[in-house]
Amino acid sequence: MTIHDALAGSAEELALRLKAHQELLHHVSQGAHAHVDLATCPTVRCPHQRLLRQTLAEVIAVLDDTRRSFKSKQLETLRKRLIDLLATTE
């Protein structure tokens, strides 16, 4: 994949998201109570975001499982920061 291909794909994705947002705004401005199906939202179903969240959860679990073995304040701080990060991105 070339940089041109990547940018073109990104531009297409942005155009689709913009169109979806414009349609939602139109429905809301017409007084319709638009129902947003999160299963079809491109941001929610992003495979990269899902993979990142799953990986963070696995890292937290490993840090939690090994915290008694290593008793490291740095690892404890890191684990807590990751838990907070995961909680705020839900």
Secondary structure, DSSP 8 states (H G I E B T S, - for coil): --HHHHHHHHHHHHHHHHHHHHHHHHHHHTT------GGG-TTTT-HHHHHHHHHHHHHHHHHHHHHHHH--HHHHHHHHHHHHHHHHT-
